[in-house]
Structure formats: structure tokens, C-alpha cells
Amino acid sequence: MPSIDLHCHSLYSDGTQTPQQLVQQAIDAGVSVLALTDHDSVLGLAEAHQAAHQTTLKILDGVEVSAIWNKQLVHIIGLNINVNQPDLVAGLAEQAQARAKRGQLIAQKLEDLGVKDTWSAVLTLAGGNPNRVGRAHFAQHLVNIGHVATQQRAFDKYLGTGKPATVAMPWTDMTTAIAWIVGAGGVAVLAHPARYGLSQTKLRALLAEFKAAGGQAMEVSTANEKPNIIQNLAALAQRFELYASQGSDYHGVNMPWIKLGRFAELPLNCQPVWQLFKDKTT
């Protein structure tokens, strides 16, 4: 089982666990290095560091930035970032405000579809902070009120691309997201490349532009990824001379099929991304 998990979420974005709970779960799972990578937020990192103090677990400062490439939503993880870098701080603040505005628009669409009191319920699920509201919170609310059986059904029926409650987000562009991360001294990682539904031709185009913009790594192994997909991503990492990253993309009890620290080892032909910050992981 891998001991380095470089992708997980807390309740500071769309996860269900506190950073303190994540730290304890990571220790229990045998994880030695954990990157907390909340969506467009670094607010949970201080709590994670405090919880890991005087334990064997090392915390790597991270974030997962939502961005647009050729009208396609992509997620760019920043690892080993300086969370106080001004451009990153300002950029994440803009992203948070956009997320809150989108949340209110989604809530209105669901109200129009007959789902009442949506915004107040979703805001409660997000800890009262509108900047944290994500589609997963709406999906969980729809499950909680019995409107759908599963979160996936909520996306399939209401929240996915082209569905009745979809609201396009004015996310930053990919090049800008990478610039924020690199400017903060971090390593930009393309998250879960196989999940964007791209053809191999378009995926190669994405990787080429990602690297040209300053990206240095791509996720190769994530939770529940099929072995043939992992091998294909490893080959692409080699082809584009990108370091390979790994992580569970753990969100908590709302996605019980994903476990912290549980995913396939990187193929042997990969260059692990943590070679770029050995001093933080050894």
C-alpha cells in the first residue's frame, strides 16, 4: 500500500472530515506523507499541521485549483506551495467568490425544479460558508431529502454537464492557475487526467499545453483507477517528460468506495513527483 497520498479533501472544500480527522485517518492507514488539496482553498492546512505535530505524519501544503482549458474543466493540484504568496492568495479568493455565486445560482435552478429550501440546507452542509459550497453538497442534499438514491444519480439527473441545474463557472484559465502555483514555489500537477472524458488526441494536446505553461507532473495512480488506465497514464508521463503523482482523492463518508491511502503503486517506469521535494517527504 502506498505511504504517500498527495490528493485528499477536508470540509474546507467538499470533503466531510476535519483536517484533524484526516490526519488521524492517515496515521491509522499507514500514510507517512499527506497532501491536503482542498478545492481552491488552503484554509485547512494550518489545522492539519497542528494535528500532525509530534506525530510521524508529514503534511505537504497543497491545493486543487479549478481551471478551464479549451472550454474543458480541469483540476490543477499545487504541491509544496507557499500559502501566503500574494498572487495565489488573491487568485484563490476570486475562485471562492465565484464558487459562492455559482452555488446560489444552482440553488435557484433546483428551487425552480421544485426542490425547496435548497440554499439554506446546502449552506449548512458547507459549514455555513458560501465560499465552500460545491456541487457535491447539492448532491448530498438531494440524497438527504430522498430526491435521489445516490450522489452519482444527482449528477446524472441534475448537476452534471448539460443537466437542468448546471451552471457554468467562470474559473480561471489553466495557464493562470499554473502560474499561481509555480509563483508560490509549488509543483503544478494535472489531476486525474483520465476523468475528463477526452480522446487520446485531446489528452495529449492538454498535456502538451500543460507542460508548456509550466506544469511539471500528472497524476498517474488514483483510487479505483483501472490498471490499464494507470499504465496508459504512466506512458504519457514518460512521453511528455512529466513527473508522476498519486493520491486517493479521498473526500470522506460521502464517497465510501474511496479510502485514504488506498490506491495502486506507481508503475516502476515513473519518476515520482516527490523527488522534487525530498526534504519535505523524508
C-alpha positions in Angstrom: 0.0 0.0 0.0 1.4 3.5 -0.9 2.6 5.5 2.1 2.4 8.8 0.2 -1.1 10.3 -0.5 -0.9 13.6 -2.4 -4.6 14.2 -3.0 -7.4 14.5 -0.4 -10.1 16.9 0.7 -11.4 18.2 4.0 -14.6 20.0 4.9 -12.8 23.2 3.9 -13.9 22.2 0.4 -16.2 19.3 -0.4 -14.9 16.7 2.0 -16.7 15.5 5.1 -13.8 15.3 7.6 -11.9 17.9 9.5 -8.2 18.2 8.8 -7.7 16.8 12.3 -9.8 13.7 11.4 -7.9 13.3 8.1 -4.6 13.3 10.0 -5.7 10.6 12.3 -7.1 8.5 9.5 -3.9 8.9 7.6 -1.9 7.7 10.5 -4.2 4.7 11.0 -3.9 3.9 7.3 -0.1 3.8 7.5 0.3 7.0 5.4 3.6 8.8 6.0 3.1 11.9 3.8 -0.2 13.5 3.2 -1.0 16.5 1.0 -4.3 18.2 1.8 -5.5 19.6 -1.5 -8.9 21.3 -0.9 -10.6 22.8 -3.9 -9.4 26.4 -4.3 -8.7 26.7 -0.6 -5.7 26.5 1.8 -7.7 27.2 4.9 -7.4 23.7 6.3 -3.7 23.5 6.2 -2.9 25.2 9.5 -5.2 22.8 11.3 -3.6 19.8 9.5 -0.1 20.9 10.6 -1.3 21.4 14.1 -2.9 18.0 14.3 0.2 16.3 12.8 2.6 18.0 15.2 4.5 15.4 17.2 3.2 12.5 15.1 5.0 10.6 12.4 2.9 12.1 9.6 4.3 14.8 7.4 1.9 17.3 5.9 2.6 18.7 2.5 0.9 22.1 1.7 -1.4 21.7 -1.3 -4.4 23.0 -3.2 -6.6 21.8 -6.1 -7.3 24.7 -8.4 -10.3 24.6 -10.8 -9.4 25.9 -14.3 -10.5 25.9 -17.9 -8.6 24.6 -20.8 -10.4 24.8 -24.2 -13.8 25.1 -22.5 -13.0 22.0 -20.6 -12.9 22.0 -16.7 -9.6 20.6 -15.4 -8.1 20.5 -12.0 -4.6 21.5 -11.3 -3.1 20.4 -8.0 -0.4 22.6 -6.4 2.0 20.7 -4.2 4.6 22.2 -1.7 3.2 25.7 -2.1 3.8 28.9 -0.1 0.2 29.5 1.1 1.0 33.2 1.8 2.2 34.1 -1.7 0.1 37.2 -2.7 -0.9 36.2 -6.2 -2.0 32.7 -5.1 -4.0 34.2 -2.1 -5.7 36.7 -4.4 -6.5 34.1 -7.1 -8.0 31.7 -4.6 -10.1 34.5 -3.1 -11.5 35.2 -6.6 -12.2 31.5 -7.1 -14.0 31.2 -3.8 -16.3 34.2 -4.6 -17.1 32.6 -8.0 -17.9 29.3 -6.2 -20.4 31.1 -3.9 -22.1 32.8 -6.7 -22.4 29.6 -8.7 -23.9 27.9 -5.6 -26.6 30.4 -5.3 -27.5 30.1 -9.0 -27.6 26.2 -8.7 -29.9 26.6 -5.7 -32.2 28.8 -7.6 -32.4 26.3 -10.5 -33.2 23.5 -8.1 -35.9 25.7 -6.5 -37.4 26.2 -9.9 -37.4 22.5 -10.4 -39.4 22.0 -7.2 -36.6 21.3 -4.7 -37.4 23.7 -1.9 -35.2 25.3 0.8 -32.1 24.2 -1.1 -29.7 27.1 -0.4 -30.1 27.0 3.4 -29.7 23.2 3.5 -26.6 23.2 1.3 -25.1 26.1 3.3 -25.4 24.1 6.4 -23.6 21.2 4.8 -20.8 23.6 3.8 -20.4 24.7 7.4 -22.2 28.0 6.9 -19.5 29.3 4.4 -20.9 30.0 0.9 -17.4 30.0 -0.5 -17.1 26.3 0.3 -20.3 25.3 -1.5 -19.7 22.8 -4.3 -21.8 20.5 -6.4 -21.2 17.6 -4.0 -23.0 19.5 -1.3 -26.1 19.8 -3.6 -25.8 16.1 -4.5 -25.7 15.2 -0.8 -28.7 17.4 0.0 -30.7 15.7 -2.8 -29.8 12.3 -1.3 -30.7 13.5 2.2 -34.2 14.6 1.2 -34.8 11.3 -0.7 -34.9 13.1 -4.1 -32.3 10.7 -5.5 -30.7 7.5 -4.2 -27.1 8.4 -4.7 -24.8 11.3 -5.3 -24.0 10.0 -8.7 -27.7 9.9 -9.6 -27.9 13.6 -8.5 -25.1 14.4 -11.0 -26.7 12.3 -13.7 -30.1 13.9 -13.3 -29.5 17.5 -12.2 -25.9 18.6 -11.7 -23.7 17.1 -14.4 -22.8 19.0 -17.6 -25.9 19.9 -19.6 -28.3 18.9 -16.9 -31.1 21.1 -15.6 -29.3 22.6 -12.6 -25.9 23.1 -14.4 -24.3 26.5 -14.0 -21.1 27.3 -15.9 -18.3 28.6 -13.7 -16.1 31.5 -14.6 -13.0 29.6 -13.4 -9.5 31.0 -14.2 -7.7 29.6 -17.3 -5.2 26.7 -16.9 -2.2 28.8 -17.7 -3.1 31.3 -14.9 -3.7 28.5 -12.4 -0.3 27.0 -13.1 1.3 30.5 -12.8 -0.3 30.9 -9.3 1.1 27.6 -8.2 4.6 28.0 -9.7 4.8 31.6 -8.4 4.1 30.2 -5.0 7.1 27.9 -5.3 4.9 24.8 -5.9 4.7 22.0 -8.3 1.8 22.0 -10.7 0.2 18.6 -11.2 -2.6 17.7 -13.6 -5.2 15.9 -11.5 -6.8 12.6 -12.6 -6.3 13.1 -16.4 -8.4 10.1 -17.3 -11.6 11.5 -15.8 -12.1 14.3 -18.3 -13.6 12.1 -21.0 -11.0 13.3 -23.5 -9.9 11.3 -26.5 -6.2 10.3 -26.6 -5.6 13.1 -29.1 -7.1 15.7 -27.0 -5.5 14.4 -23.8 -2.1 14.6 -25.5 -2.9 18.2 -26.6 -3.8 19.0 -23.0 -0.6 17.6 -21.6 1.5 19.4 -24.2 -0.1 22.8 -23.3 0.0 21.9 -19.6 3.8 21.3 -19.8 4.4 24.4 -22.0 2.6 26.5 -19.3 5.0 25.3 -16.6 3.3 22.1 -15.4 5.7 19.5 -14.1 3.7 16.5 -13.1 0.5 14.5 -13.7 -1.5 12.1 -11.6 -0.9 8.5 -12.7 -2.4 6.5 -9.9 -5.7 7.4 -8.1 -8.2 5.4 -6.1 -10.2 2.8 -8.1 -8.4 3.6 -11.3 -8.2 0.6 -13.7 -4.7 -1.0 -14.2 -4.8 -0.4 -18.0 -5.6 3.3 -17.4 -2.7 3.6 -14.9 -0.3 2.1 -17.5 -1.5 4.4 -20.2 -1.1 7.4 -18.0 2.4 6.2 -17.0 3.3 6.0 -20.7 2.0 9.5 -21.3 4.0 10.8 -18.3 7.1 9.4 -19.9 6.3 10.7 -23.3 5.8 14.3 -22.0 8.6 14.0 -19.5 6.3 14.7 -16.6 6.8 13.5 -13.0 4.1 11.1 -11.8 1.9 11.8 -8.8 -0.5 9.7 -6.8 -3.3 10.1 -4.4 -6.6 8.7 -3.2 -8.7 11.9 -3.9 -10.4 11.0 -0.6 -13.5 13.0 0.3 -14.9 11.2 3.3 -18.0 9.3 4.2 -19.9 10.7 1.2 -17.8 8.5 -1.1 -17.3 5.3 0.9 -15.8 3.5 -2.1 -12.6 5.6 -1.8 -10.3 5.1 1.2 -7.5 7.4 2.3 -4.1 5.9 1.3 -5.7 3.1 -0.8 -4.7 3.1 -4.5 -2.3 1.3 -6.7 1.5 1.8 -6.6 3.1 3.9 -9.3 4.4 1.8 -12.2 8.2 1.3 -12.0 8.9 3.4 -15.1 7.5 6.6 -13.4 9.6 9.4 -11.9 7.8 10.1 -8.6 6.9 13.8 -8.1 8.1 13.7 -4.5 11.7 13.6 -5.9 11.2 17.4 -6.4 10.7 18.0 -2.6 12.6 15.1 -1.0 13.4 17.3 2.1 9.6 17.5 2.8 8.9 13.8 2.4 11.8 12.0 4.0 
